[in-house]
């Protein structure tokens, strides 16, 4: 499959290509799963308020609002500015969501720039961020669990196959800071043979939880063994036992591959995660193993290492 960034870079100036977007940095203007029409252009064609499509050094695509052009600067809707060095591939000229196509003409630039500036100013306010966190906490509390269960639908937790690519990438774009190209490559070339990824699927095939098991060597970290990584449950589905079910799915996959032990690392301050691992057969490991893991991961905060024997 051709890389979208490569396709855009090879396209002629002025060419327009539909691209499916992943990520939340421009939410709610753009949502994961929306399709955007990208017009190939150079940096000199951009103006403040344009939605630029850029490519990072690692190959990832970034879609952010242009906040200035002398020099060129782009930022998320919440005001996080991009580091210099991104290559301009084009700009978004339309958004398609389901059957609705919304053009983004040049006349929209002032409104988009104003919206970005206002949203960034709000998010910089400590009281506003605290209010958002409290609202999120209320919406995901045990008091709302029954309503959320009905919205999520019956859940299926299982290991991922190649056909789950889109669901995995959409979940990652919404909730995680993992590299989408890395995950896509692992799912396509590795997890069908060694290691595994697991997901929790609800109504409409939407993913509500994700975790994977792999060797840290895949990310150039010198740490032996297979480790449980990035166990994350969407706020909408918390309190439904998904985290533990993901761990069990990974443990079963490891058992089928002949592994006799799997590992995990958790920040010492993350008591809920530590308790979840212990409930599912993991025991905390101290001494040289924990210290070696902390050094290999270059973790400054206290780290707890756990392991589970697979019978």
C-alpha positions, 0 to 999 in steps of 0.5 A, a space after each residue: 500500500 502506498 504511503 499517503 505522504 509519499 503520494 502527496 509529495 509526488 503529486 503535481 502542484 494544484 492536484 487534489 487528493 482525498 485523504 482519511 484523517 486520524 487524530 484529535 488536534 483539530 477536534 471538533 473541526 476535524 474528527 478521526 475518520 473524517 476524509 479531507 481533500 488536500 490541495 498540493 501546494 508549497 509553503 508560499 501559498 499558505 496564509 494564516 487560517 489555512 489548514 496545512 498538511 505537513 510531514 514530520 521527519 519520521 514520516 507522520 502527517 500533521 494537519 494544523 492551522 497556519 498561525 503565521 507565515 513570516 516565518 511559517 508557524 502552525 499549531 493545534 486548535 489548543 495552541 500547541 505549536 509545531 516544531 520547525 522543520 515540517 515539510 509542507 505538502 498542501 492544504 485542506 480545501 474540503 472535509 467529508 463526514 459521512 455523506 456531507 462534504 463541507 468546502 473550506 474556501 479562502 474566505 474562511 481563513 479569518 474565522 478559522 484563525 480567530 477560532 484557533 486563537 480563542 480556543 488556545 487562549 481558553 485552554 491556556 486558562 487554568 480554571 478552564 482546564 480544571 473545569 474540563 477535567 471535572 466534567 470528564 470525571 463526572 461523565 465517566 464516574 460509576 454513576 453514569 456506568 449504566 448509561 454508558 454501557 447502553 451507549 457502548 453496546 455489548 463488548 467483544 475483547 479479542 486479539 487484532 487481525 489485519 482487518 482491524 487496521 482502521 479501527 486501531 488507527 482511529 482509536 490511536 488518533 483519538 486517545 494515544 500518542 503512539 506512532 500510527 506508522 509504527 502500529 500499522 507496521 507492527 499489525 501488518 508484519 509482526 503481530 500475526 506471528 509474534 507478540 500481539 495486540 488486543 482491542 475491545 470492540 463495541 457497537 458498530 465495530 468501534 474500538 474502546 480499548 487497546 493494548 499490545 504485547 511486544 519486545 522493547 527492542 522493536 523501539 530500540 530499547 535494550 530490554 529483554 522479554 515481551 512486555 505489555 504496552 499501552 493498556 488504554 481504555 476510552 473514558 466512555 468505557 471505563 469501569 467495565 472490566 476492559 483493561 483486565 480483559 485486554 491483559 487476559 487476551 494478550 496473556 493467552 496470545 503469549 501462551 499460544 506462542 510458547 512464552 512462559 513469562 510476560 512483563 509490564 512496567 507501570 509508574 509507581 504513582 499509578 496505583 489503579 494500574 498496579 492493582 489491575 495487573 496484580 488482580 490478573 496474575 502479575 507480581 511486582 519484581 524488585 532489585 536489579 530487574 526493576 533498576 535495569 528497566 528504569 535505566 533502559 526506559 530512561 524513566 525519571 519517575 519511580 517505576 514498578 516492574 511486574 511479571 506474570 508466569 504463564 502456565 
